[in-house]
Amino acid sequence: MKRNKIIVGLLMVVQLVGFSSCSDWLELYPENTISRKDYWKSKEDVASAMTGIYQSLRSCTQQLLIWGEFRADMLIPGTTILVNWDDMRRGEYAATNSLFAWGTLYTCINNCNMLIDYAPMAYENDNSFTEAELHEYQGQAIAIRSLLYFYLVRSFRDVPMTLNAYADNSQYLMLAKSTDTEILDQLVTDLNQVINDGWIPANYSYTDVAQNKGYITRYAAQTLLADIYLWQEQYELCNQVCDQVLKSGQYALLPIAQGFVETLEGDTVYYAEPAGVSEYYYNMYVEGNCVESIFEIQYDRENTNPFFSVFCSANCWAKPNTEHLVDFFTPTLREGLERTVVDMRENVASRFGSVWKWAGMSYDDGTVRSTEDMDNNFIIYRLAQVYLMKAEALAQMGIAAGEDAKTTPEEQTCYQEAYALCQALRTRAGATETTDLETNNGLINGKSLEEFILLEEAREFLYEGKRWYDVVRNAKRKDYTTNIGYLLNTVPYSVIADKSYSMQTKYKKSPYSWYFPCPQADIENNSLLEQNPFYAGSGEY
């Protein structure tokens, strides 16, 4: 089914599968050859370790998707009740819930630290190993480590952070938490170093597309950096880095063939051709590594992804919240339009009663993937996200610059550019003829634009593991209170009805309730690790 896949061998013996609730990430390395300092003799050893890092990154994807989606408002339980998710939907966030286990991420982080720390030994031992090659491997490891710490911060806020390898299991490693601010500042420093010093190449191969999509490139690192800047509310910096990716010439929005209809008063409305949507779906979510892709965690038929039980099985855990999707995909038509508006992104994501981005073998035929067919990649970044990150940054820059007070659209330079970026995605999706963003003689209101961009993020990235983070990022803006309505609005669709009021009360009580509790096993084994203050005491709230 899939072409040009990176076939990554299982070259590292450190790997966790599924949701381990233990705290083994701090004591995993007794006889592990990759942790021994005498292992690092040649550049081949480093290359093998790098391959193993990408393998261990695969083991993280179930957490990455579930942390970014299951707490939000776009999914409902499937035919099988997943007890730990059912607890979340009841507003119960116990520190013993295995969905909050972070072991796989810390395992991969430590693998990155080992390469960063020990690869210089191979460089000293192997005369054929160049400094540029050394930095290329270290730069990838630093970027992957940064990506995983960014996921941890967005999910748990304050977490333990170490930039050094842990290679001795003789005692349990004690680590206190670092604050989210400290961690994010460190990630920015690290990413700027590897980007500005040229450690990470723009491409790895002239012929193998999957290498350039499956390995961390300079542009993948820049996209991650822009995402961190956006979370930090560093909007001008986010905008600048987004421009570097957009102007690279490496990526383009995956096109969709457009049809058109003549409407009243001579207006022409374009829409996505069904055949074009089918081709888009195949290239983006079946084949993968398309022209729009920036970084994808790679899978193939020999190394399948872990989402069959989540979305595809007859006993699946999760299904689309189709009732709520109507709120996002039933727009108000412009005056004079008669035809039914269909934003193709709804059917691409939710089709035949399933989360189709993950379950479908093709857009059209209704065939659900088997376990052997779970070779679709996990998309971390694609160009559409750069469009919307830049749009969000521009909207906030316009608000700060007082563009609401401007009297002509031409003076609203940030607002108009942000809206144009959204419109590029809407045009592709066949959603251009709506009044989702109302204007006054072409003038845009900043708060309305902010809300509009968040809606576009929801429509564009349904079930790609981003919804919860997008909502929290917007809700926490400025002071964790001004925009809390974004978070509260998700509650009726993410929590069972009789728990809705209490969940909203918790969100209002403390911003720490917006994050997960630290895993209880790690709290018990690490005397320096303090629980998220909202959950301290009983281990649940």
N, C-alpha and C positions, 0 to 999 in steps of 0.2 A: 504493500500500500504506500509506504513512504519512501521517498528518494532522498539520497544525500544525508543520511543520518549519521551522527557521530556515534560510533559503537564504542562505548566506554566500558572497559573491563573492570572487574572488581579487584582493584589493585591495592586497596587498603583494607585491612582486616577490621578496622574500627567502623562499624555501621550499626545504627539502630533502625528498626523497622517498626512502622505503625506508631502508636502512642504509648511509649514506655512511661510509666509513672515513677520510675525509680530515679535516683540522683546519680546514675553511673557516669554522667559526663565528667565528673570530678575524679573518677578513679577507674578509668577504662584501659589503662595502657601497661599491663604487666609484662607480656612477652611480645609486644607489638613491634615488629622490625622497623616500622617507620618512625617510631619514637626514639630509637637508639641513635645516639650521636655518631656511632661508627657506621651507620647505614649510609650516610651522605658522602659518597665517594666520587660520583660522576654526575654529569649532566643527565644521563639516562635515569639515574636514581631520582633526580629532581623532576624530570618529565613524568615519571611514574607516579610520584607523589602528587603532582598537579592533576593528573588524570584521576587519581583517587579522591582529590578534593571535589571535583565535579561529580564523582560518584556519590560522595557523602552529601553533596548538595541535593541530589535527587531524593535522599531520604527525608528531606525537610519539607517537601512540597505539600504534603497533606496538612501540616500545621499552618503553612503560609496561607493556603486557601481558606481553611476553616477559620483561622483567626481573623481574616479579612472579610468573611462573608456571614458566618453563622450567627453572629451577634447582631447583624443588621436586619433589614426589613424586606429582603427580596426572596427569601426561602421559607418554605413551610415543611414540616416533617413528612417524610415519605411513608412507604408501607411498613417499614420497620421503625419502631420508636427507639432511637438512640438515647439511652438513659441519660448520659452526660449532657447531651444537647437539650433534652427535655427539662433537665434541672435548670439550665440557663434560661429556657423559655418561661420557667416559673420564677425567674428572678433570683435563683439560688446559685451563687458562685462559690462553691467550696474549693478550698486550696487543694483538696485531694482529687479533684476532677482531672482525669487523665488527658482531657483536651487541652489543658493548660501546661502539660509537660513540655519543657524546653530542651530536653536532653539532646535531641538530634541536632539542634542548632548549635549548641555549645560544642558538640563533638566536631562538627564541621569547622567551627571557629578555631578550635585547638589544632585541627589539621592544618589550617591556614597559618597559625602561629608557628607551628613546627617548620613549615617550609620557609617562612620568612626568617626564622632564627637560624636554621641549620643549612639552608641552601648555600650560604657563603662558604661553608666547609667544603662542599663539592667544588665550588669555584676555585678554591685554593688547591685542591687535589688534582683537578682535571684541567690540563693546559688547553684542551679543545673547547672548554666551556668559557664563552665570552662574557664580559660584564653586561653587555646589552641583553644577552639571553638570560642571565641571572635576574636582571631587573624586570624583564618581561614576566618571568614566573612570579617574582615577589609582588609585582604590581597587580597581577590577577588575584593573588591570594589576599592582598590588602583590600581590593575592591569587593571580593566575595565576603570577607570578614565584615566590611563596612555595611554591605547589604543586609547581612543577618543581624548585626547589631541594630540597624535601623528598624527591622521588623520587631525585634525585641522591645525597643523603646516605644514604638507605636502600640504594642500590645500590652506591655507591663509598666511602662513609664521609666521607673528607676530600676536598674538591674545590675548584677555583677559584671564588671568589665576587666579583662586582662588582655594585654597586647603581647604577652610572653607565653611561650610554649610550656605546657605542663606534661613532662615526660617521665615522671617518677611517681608510681602509685604507692610508695611506701607509707604515705600519710595522706589524709584527706586535705584537699586544697581549700583553705579558708579565704573567702573573698567577701568583703562588704559590698554593698551596692554603691554604684556611682549614680549621680543624678542624671536625668535625661539631658540637661543642658551640658554637663561635662562630656557625656558620651557623644552627643551630636557635634560639639565643637571639635572633638578629637577626630571624628569621621570626616568633617570638612577639611581639617588639616591634612589628614592622610590622603584623601582623594585629590586634593589640590596638588599635593606633592607628586603623586604618580602620574597625574595628567600633565602638569606643567613641566616635569622633568622628562616626559616622553617615555616612561617606563612601559606603558600599555600601547600596543600598536593600533592603528586604525583598522587594520584587517590582518588576518592570519594566513589567508590563502587567496590566490587569484582564481581558483577553480572550485573550491569546496564551499558552497554557500553555508552549509550547516556549521562549519568551523567558525565562520564570521558571525553567526547568530547564536551559537552554542557556547562560545568562549567570551569572556569579558573583554570587549574592545574599549578603546578610548571613548567612543561615543556612548557606550553602555555606562561607563564610569561617569561621564558627564551628565547623563540622564539621571543617574542615581544622585549625583551632587545637586542637580536642580530640584529633585524631589525633596531632598533634605533641606535645602534653602527654603522651599515653599513651606515645609513643616515649621521651620524656624521663623517664618514671617519675614524673611529677607527677600523681599519681592524684586527689587532691582537686580540683585545677584542671580536670582532664579531666572529672570527674564534674559539676562546676559548669557547664561549658560545654555538655556533653551535655544537661543539664537545660534550658538556655536554648533549645536546638533542639527538644527534646521538648515543651516547654510553649508553643512558638510557635503551635501550632494550624495550622501550614501543611502538615503531612504526616500520613499515617496508613499503617500497614501495609496493603499491598494484600491485600484479603480473598480467601479461597477458600471456596466453598460447602462446608459440612461435612455429611457423612452420619453415621450412627452404627450401631453394632451392640450388641446386648445380649450380655454375656458371663456367665460363670459367677458365681454368688453375687450376681446382680443388678447387677453393675458395668456401666457404660455406657462404651464406647470410641468416640471420635469419629475420623473419618478424612476425608481430603480427597476430595471427590467428583471423579471423572474430568472431568466437564464444567467443574468449578471450576478444576481444574488447567490445562485447556486455555485457559480465559479468563485465568488468571494468567499463563501463558506468553506469550500474545499481548500482553497489556497491558504486561508487564515487558520482554520481550526482542524483540518484533516491532515493536509500535507505539512503545513507549518513552514517556518523560516522564509516567509514571503518578503517582498520588497519593503513592506511596512515594519517588519520585525527588527527590533534592536537587540534584545536578549531574551532567549528562551531556554529553559531547562529541558534538555533533550531526552526523548524516550523513543524506543523502537520496539519491534515485536519480540526481541530477545530481552529487552529491559523495559517492561511496561510500567505505566504510571499507577498510582494507588487509588484511583477514583472510581473503580467499578462499583464497589459497595456503596459509595457515596451517592452516585447519580444514575448508575446504569442497571444494577441488579433489579430483578423483580421485587426484591426486598430492600430497595434503596432507602437511604437515610433521608434524602432531601429532594424536594420537588419545587418547581417555580411557584411563587406566590402570585398566581395569575390575577387574583382579585386586585392586588395592589398595583400590579403592572399597568392596569388600566389608567391609573392616575398619572403615569409617566408617558403613556403612548396614545392617549385620546385627546388630541389638541383642539383648540378652538380654531375654526377655519377663518381665513380672511373673508370678508364680505364678498359675496358673488360666487364663491366656489361651491360646486355641487358634488364633486366626486368624493368618495371615501378616501381618507388619507391613511396610508400605511407606511409607518416607519419600519424599514426592513429589519432594524436591530432587534425589535421585539421577537419576530419569528426566528431569527438566527439564534437568539438566546433561549427562547421558550417555545417548544414545538412538540406535538404529539404527547403532551402531558409530562414531558421530561425537560431537564436542563440540557437543551440540545447542543450547546457548545461543547459539552463533555460527552453526551450520550450518543450523538448522531453519527452514523457512518457517512451520510451525505445529507444535504439540505432537504432533498425531495422525498426519499422513499420510505421514511419512517422506520428504518432498520436500526435497532439499538445495538451498540457495541457489545461484543462478548469480552470475556477476560483477556483473550488472546489479542483482541483488537484495541486494547488500551495503549496505543502508541502515540496518542496526541500529546504534544509538548505542553509544558506549563509556561505561559507567556508572562515574563516579568515586566518587560517594557516594549511598547511599540510606538510608532510615530504619533498616533492619535493622542497618546498621553502627553507627549511633548506639546502638542497643540493646546491641550486643555490646561496643562500646567502654566504655559505662557499666558493663556487667556486669564486664568485666575490671578496670576501675578500682575498683569496689566490692569485688571479691574481694581485691585487693591491700590496700585499706584495711582490710578485715576481718582479713586476716593480720597486718597491722601493729598492729591494735588488740587482738590476742589472742583473736579470736572462737573459735578452736579450743578454748579452755579454758572456754567457756560451757557451762552445764548444761541450758539449754532453748532450743528453736528461736527463741523470741521474743527472746532476748538476742542472737541472731546476726543483727542487723539488716542488716548489709552483705551477708552471705552469702545470706540469704533473698531480699533484693531482687534480687541478681545472678541467682540461680536463677530467680526469677519472670520476669525479662527474657528469659532463655533459653527458658523454657517458653512464653512468648508466641509465639516463632518456631516452636518444636516443635509446638505445638498447631495452628498454621496448616499445618504440613507433614504433619500426621498422625502425628507421632512421639511422642505423649505417653505411651504405655503401656509404656515401656521402663524398665530399671533402669540406664541408662548412668551415672547419678550415684547411687550407693548412699548411703543415710543410716543413721545409728544412732539409731532412735527420733526421726527428723526432724532430727537434728543433722548438719550438713555439715562435712566436713573441707576445710580451705582448699586444700591441694595438689590434692585430687581435683577441687575446683571449678575451679581454675586449668586443669587438664588438660581438664575437661569443656568449658569455654568455648573453648579452642583447637580442640577437635573441632567445636564448633558453628560456629565461624568457618570451618572447612574445609567443612562441609556447606552452609552458607548461601552462601558466595561462590566455590564451585567455578568455576574458569576465568574469573573476573572480574579477574584480575591482582593478587591479594592474598595468596595462600598463602605465598610465600617471605617476604614482609615480616612476616606474622603469626608465622611460625616463628622468624625471627631476633629479632623483638621479645621474644618469650617466652624465647628461649635466652640472650639477652644480659642479661636482667634481673639487677640487683644488681652482678654482677662478671664477666660473660662466661664463668663457669665453673660456677656452681651449677646452672644449668638447661640445660647444653649437651646433655643427653640429648634434648631436643626436636629439636635439629638433627641429631644422630646418627641418630635414628630415621627420618629421611627418606632417608638414604643408600642403603639397599638398594633403594629404588624410584626413585631419581634418577640412579644411577650403575650402569654395567654391573657384573656380579657380580665379575669378577676385579679391579676397581678399588675395590671397596667399602671394604676395609680401609685402603688408602692414603688414600682420601678422608676417612675418619674420622680418620685420623692427622693429616692436614693441618688439619682443623677444630680438633682438640685443640691443635695446635702454636701457632696464632696466630689471634686473632679477626679479623685483617686478611684471612685466607683466606675469611672469610664474605662478603667484598665482591669486586667485580670489579676487575681492573687498570685503571688509567687508559689510554685509547687511546694506542697507541705513536706515532701521527703527532703528537699533541699534545705528547708527551714530547720528541720530536725537534725540534719547532719552538718550544718554549717552554722556555728555559733555567731558568726559575724553577719549573717544574712538576716535582715529584719523584714518582716512581712509588710506588704502594702498596707499603709495605716488604716485604710478603710476596712480591711478584712482582719486586722490584728485582733488577737484574743481567741475567739472560737475557731478561726480558720474559715469562717463563712459569714455571710450576712443575709 
